[in-house]
Amino acid sequence: MIRNARYYPVSGSIYPGIYQPLRAIERELTNEEEARVVNPPVNITEQPDHYTIEISAPNFEKGDFFIMTDRCSLSIAARKTNKIKVVLDLPADADTDFGTAEYKNGMLYIYLYRSTCPVQNRKSQIIVY
C-alpha cells in the first residue's frame, strides 16, 4: 500500500526522450514526406565474435533513432527534417537479443554478437547510447 503517492511516480519512462513505436513512424509518412526519406549507405563488418553495422546519419541525435529486430531482420528509422528508413536481413548466426548501439560523430554503430549455437531471435528494441 502506497501511503504518499507524490513520492512514487506512477507514470514515466525509463528511456530518454519520447517513446514511439517504429510502426507508428512508418504510418505517419505521407506522399510529401516520402520524398524526404533518405536511405544512407550501410557497412556491415564481420568480426570473429560480433557484427558491426555502420550507418552515416549526420545532424541527428541519439534519441532520434528507433531500432527494432524481428528474428533475422533489423529495422532502423530516424526522424528529423529528413527521415531515415533502413531494413536489413541479418546472418543466421547474429544474436539480436543482446544488440547494442551508439551514435557518435554523425555515425550510428550497431553491434550484434555472433553465436555458435542456433539462435531463436525474438522481437526486441535496441537502445542507442
C-alpha positions as CSV (number, residue, x, y, z in Angstrom):
1,M,0.0,0.0,0.0
2,I,1.4,3.4,-1.0
3,R,1.0,5.9,1.7
4,N,2.1,9.1,-0.1
5,A,1.7,9.0,-3.9
6,R,3.8,12.0,-4.7
7,Y,7.0,10.1,-3.8
8,Y,6.1,7.2,-6.0
9,P,5.7,8.4,-9.6
10,V,3.1,6.4,-11.4
11,S,3.8,7.4,-15.0
12,G,7.2,7.9,-16.6
13,S,9.6,6.1,-18.8
14,I,13.0,4.6,-18.2
15,Y,14.0,5.5,-21.7
16,P,15.2,9.1,-22.5
17,G,13.0,11.0,-25.0
18,I,9.6,10.2,-26.2
19,Y,8.9,6.5,-27.0
20,Q,7.1,6.0,-30.3
21,P,6.9,2.5,-31.8
22,L,8.6,2.0,-35.2
23,R,5.3,1.1,-36.9
24,A,3.8,4.4,-35.8
25,I,6.6,6.3,-37.5
26,E,6.1,4.3,-40.7
27,R,2.4,5.0,-40.7
28,E,3.0,8.8,-40.4
29,L,4.8,9.1,-43.7
30,T,2.7,10.9,-46.3
31,N,3.4,11.2,-50.0
32,E,5.1,14.5,-49.5
33,E,7.3,13.2,-46.7
34,E,8.2,10.1,-48.7
35,A,10.3,12.3,-51.0
36,R,12.4,13.3,-47.9
37,V,13.2,9.7,-46.9
38,V,16.9,9.0,-47.1
39,N,18.4,5.5,-47.5
40,P,22.0,6.0,-46.4
41,P,24.8,3.6,-47.3
42,V,25.3,0.8,-44.8
43,N,28.6,-1.0,-43.9
44,I,28.4,-4.4,-42.3
45,T,31.7,-5.7,-40.9
46,E,32.1,-9.2,-39.8
47,Q,34.4,-9.7,-36.8
48,P,35.3,-13.1,-35.1
49,D,32.9,-12.5,-32.3
50,H,30.4,-9.9,-33.5
51,Y,29.0,-7.9,-36.4
52,T,29.3,-4.2,-36.7
53,I,26.8,-2.2,-38.7
54,E,27.7,1.4,-39.6
55,I,25.3,3.9,-41.0
56,S,26.1,7.5,-41.8
57,A,23.5,9.8,-40.3
58,P,24.8,13.4,-39.8
59,N,22.7,16.0,-38.0
60,F,20.7,13.5,-35.9
61,E,20.8,12.9,-32.1
62,K,20.8,9.5,-30.4
63,G,17.2,10.0,-29.3
64,D,16.0,10.2,-32.9
65,F,16.7,6.6,-33.7
66,F,14.3,3.6,-33.4
67,I,15.9,0.3,-33.9
68,M,13.8,-2.9,-33.9
69,T,14.7,-6.5,-34.5
70,D,12.4,-9.3,-35.5
71,R,14.1,-12.6,-36.0
72,C,16.7,-12.1,-38.7
73,S,15.5,-8.7,-39.7
74,L,16.8,-5.3,-38.5
75,S,14.7,-2.1,-39.0
76,I,16.2,1.3,-38.4
77,A,14.2,4.5,-38.6
78,A,15.0,8.1,-37.6
79,R,13.1,11.4,-37.8
80,K,14.2,14.9,-38.0
81,T,14.0,17.2,-41.1
82,N,14.9,14.2,-43.2
83,K,13.9,10.7,-42.4
84,I,16.0,7.5,-42.5
85,K,14.4,4.2,-43.1
86,V,16.6,1.1,-43.4
87,V,15.6,-2.6,-43.3
88,L,18.4,-5.2,-43.3
89,D,18.4,-9.0,-43.4
90,L,20.9,-10.4,-40.9
91,P,23.0,-13.5,-41.0
92,A,21.6,-16.6,-39.2
93,D,24.3,-16.5,-36.5
94,A,23.6,-12.9,-35.4
95,D,22.2,-12.8,-31.9
96,T,19.8,-9.8,-31.8
97,D,18.7,-10.3,-28.1
98,F,21.8,-8.6,-26.8
99,G,22.5,-6.0,-29.5
100,T,23.8,-2.6,-28.6
101,A,24.1,0.7,-30.5
102,E,25.9,4.0,-30.2
103,Y,25.7,7.3,-32.0
104,K,28.9,9.4,-32.3
105,N,30.3,11.9,-34.7
106,G,27.4,11.5,-37.2
107,M,27.7,7.7,-37.4
108,L,25.3,5.1,-36.0
109,Y,27.1,1.9,-34.9
110,I,25.1,-1.2,-34.1
111,Y,26.9,-4.2,-32.6
112,L,25.4,-7.7,-32.7
113,Y,27.1,-10.7,-31.2
114,R,27.8,-13.9,-33.2
115,S,26.6,-17.2,-31.8
116,T,28.0,-20.7,-32.4
117,C,24.6,-22.2,-31.3
118,P,21.3,-21.9,-33.2
119,V,19.7,-18.6,-32.3
120,Q,16.0,-18.0,-31.8
121,N,15.8,-14.3,-32.1
122,R,12.7,-12.5,-30.9
123,K,11.2,-9.1,-31.4
124,S,13.2,-6.6,-29.4
125,Q,14.3,-3.0,-29.4
126,I,17.9,-1.8,-29.4
127,I,18.5,1.4,-27.4
128,V,21.1,3.9,-28.8
129,Y,23.6,5.2,-26.3
